[in-house]
Amino acid sequence: MLPDRTFFDRLADAARKETLPRFRVGADVVNKEAAGFDPVTEGDRAAELAIRALIEQHFPGHGILGEEHGSVGLDREYVWVIDPIDGTRAFISGVPVWGTLIGLYRNGEAVMGLIDQPFTGERYFADGSVSHYAGPDGSKALSTRSCNSLSDAILFTTSPHLFTERRKDRFEAVQEKVRLFRYGVDCYAYALLAAGHVDLVVECGLKPYDVGGLIPVIEQAGGIITAWDGGPAEMGGEIIAAGSRKVYDEAMALLNG
């Protein structure tokens, strides 16, 4: 039995109680990476624990893949994929483009998902067939926009500096063709794509918890999200998301050229 929208809202609300009070108040930051900077905050850890507690209580037979507290039952039919704060760098910088991502996989396929931005009060939810928005400007079904050419597209990526070697060349080939490109929007870029405000997101080096909650929101709004090789996006890696098939096909030709 699948959870309903009310349960996803409960998960997001529980996470919000842990993240929002810690936003723009000088959160304590721990670096998880000795050779670089991979920050985690108390908000990340507390929010994931709050989400996991509700899942374990109401769906004890489901597996959980979380960023901060490990994984259990990844071989089960249903697996929750949790990123309590996607965009921790934005979070600790006071920029409201971070979000809580919660996805539900069935036999390895993302079927339901949620993107929540507590500071702006926006929530994007995919119920298994339709994507929905709820926020300051009301509630509505989400739909990606039609864009007939890469040359008319708006492109987002977290940072161009994440692309190296061949991937850098391929990304730049796409970037050179679009009308407008912007950086540093984290998961909010995918929310804007699902809502029909932008056309393309291209990234690399993603983990499953970076995309698990995003995939259903984009697909059920009419968009496309895959790996650069055209395979499933569920395990992360090199990812492309597009609002229209034409933009997707043109970008893929360049990424794989």
N, C-alpha and C positions, 0 to 999 in steps of 0.2 A: 504494500500500500504506500503510495507516494504522500509526502507531506503536502499541506496546502499553503496558500499564501499567508495565512495567519501565522503558521509556524515559522516561516521564513521571516516574517515581521518580528516575531518574538526573538529570533536569533539576532537580527540586526539591532533591535532595541537593546538587547543585553550587551552587545558589543559597544553600542553608542554610549552606554552609561560608563564604560571604562575608558573610551577614547576621548570623547569630547571634553570632559573636565580637565584632561591633560594637554589639550591643544592650546598653543600660544601661552603656556605658563612656564616655559623652561623645562621641558621634560628631560629626565635623566636618560642619557644615551650610552649604550654599550656597543662597542665595535666587535662584530663577530668574526672579522677577517683580519688575520695578522699582517698580511701583505698588502692590504688595501683598506677600504672603508665600506663596511656592510652593517649599517646601524640597526639596532633594535632598542625599543623603549619598553618601559613598564606597561604602557598602554597596549603594545602588541601582545605581550604575554598574557595580561589580564583579560583582554578581549577574547583571545582564543580560548582561554580556560572557560569563560562564560558561555561561549558558543558550544564548546565540547560538552559541558555539563548538561545542557538542555538536550543535545543529541543523544547522549548516553542514557538520559532518563526516558526519553520518549521513543527512541529508535535504537535500542541496545543491540540489535542484530546487524546494524550498519557499520561499515568501516569508516575510518577517519584518516585523511591525509592533511596534516597541518604543518604550517611553516615553523612554528616555534616550539611545539611540544611533541613532535614525532608522529608516527603513523601506527595504526592498528587495523587489522582486518582488510588489507588491500586486495585480498582475493575474494572478498564477498561481492554479492550481486550489486548492492548499493554502497557507494563510498562517497562521503562528504569531503569536499576539497576546500580548505579554509586559508585565506590570507587575511588576518585580522586588520592589518594596516598595509595596504598596497600603496607604496609611495611614502615610505618612512622618511626619506630625505625631505620630501615636501612637508610632511608632518612636523618635523623638527625645525623647519624653516618658516613655519607659519603660513604656508601656502595651501589653500583649501582645494587641492586637486587629488589628494589621497582618498582612499575609500576602503571599506570593508567588502571583501569578495567572498561569497559563499556559493559553492557549486555542488550539485548532486550528480554523480555518475551512476549509470546503470550498465553493468558489464563493460565498463571502460568508456562509455559514451556519455558526454555531458548532456543532461536532459532538462535540468532546472537550474536557475542561477539568479544571483542577486548582486547588484552593485549599490552600496549605500554611501552617501556623502553626508555625514551628520551635520557639519557646519552650515552647509547650504540648505539642508533639509530635503535633499533629493534622493529618491530611491528608484532604482531601475530593476524590474523583476520579470523573469521569464517563467511562466507557469507550466511549460511543457508543450505549448502550442502558440502562445501569443506573448509578446513582451509589453510590459506596462511601465508607465512613468507616474510617480506621485511626487509633488513638490510644491514650491511656492506659487507656480502658475497652474495649479490644478492637477487633475488626473486624466490620463489619456493612454490609448494604445500607441506603441512606438512603431515607427516605420522609417527605414533608411530612405535616403533620397535617391532619385535617379540622376546619374551623372554619366553622360555619354562619351566622355573622353578624359584620358589622364591629364590632358592639357588644361582641363577645366576643374581639376580636382584640388581639394585641400588635404594635405598630408600632415600627419602627426607622427612623431617618434619621441621616446623618452630622452635620448641623447644621441647625436651622431657619433660621439666619441666611443660608443659601445661597439661600433662596427669596426672590424679589423680585417686586414688583408683582402681577400676576394670579396668578402661580405661588404666591406666598405665601398669598393668599386661598384658593386651591384646596387647598393642602396643609393649611392650618389647618382647612378644612371636614372633611377626612378625620380629622385628629388629634382633633377634638372628638368624633368618633363612637366611637373605639376605647376599649377597656377600659384599656390601659396603653401608654404611649409612652416610648421611651428614645432617647438621642442618643449620637453619638460612637463608634460601633462599627466603622465602615469596612467592609471586606470580610467581617469576621467575622459581621456581621448576616446576610449571604446564606448563609453556612455554617450558621448556627443555623436559618435558615428551611428549608434543605434537610434538616436533621436533625430537623425537626418540633418545634422549641422555640419559635419565633415564627411569626407569620402574615403579616406584611406589611412590605415595605421600599419607601419612596418617596423618590426623590432626583432631583436635576437637575444639569445641567452636567457630566455624565460624558463621558469620552473612550472610544474603543473599547477601549483597554487596561484601563480600569476595569471593564469588563463581560465581556470576551472569555472569560476563564477561568471566570466565574460562570454564564453562561447554561446550558451543558450540565449542570452540577451541579444546578441548580435544576430544569430541565425533566426530566431523567432520574430525579429523585427524585419526580416527579409534580406539580411546581409550574408556575407561569406567570410569565414575565418578558417584558415588552414596553415599548415607548415609551408615553408617556401617550396618544398618539393611536391606540394599538392596533397600530402597526406594529412591525417587528423591532427588537430591542434592540441588535443587533450594532454599530451605529455610535455608541452612547451617547446623550447628550442627557438628556431627561427620562424617567426610568425608574421602572417599578413592578414589583415582584415579589411574588407571593402564593402561599401554600401551597394555597389552595383556590379553585375557580371562584367560589363565592358571595362570598367576601371580595374577590376581584379585581373582580367585576362591581359590587359596591356602591361600592368605592373609585373605580373608573373613572367611575361616574356622577357622583361629586362632583368629581373632577379635571377633568372635561369639562363641568361644569354651568354 
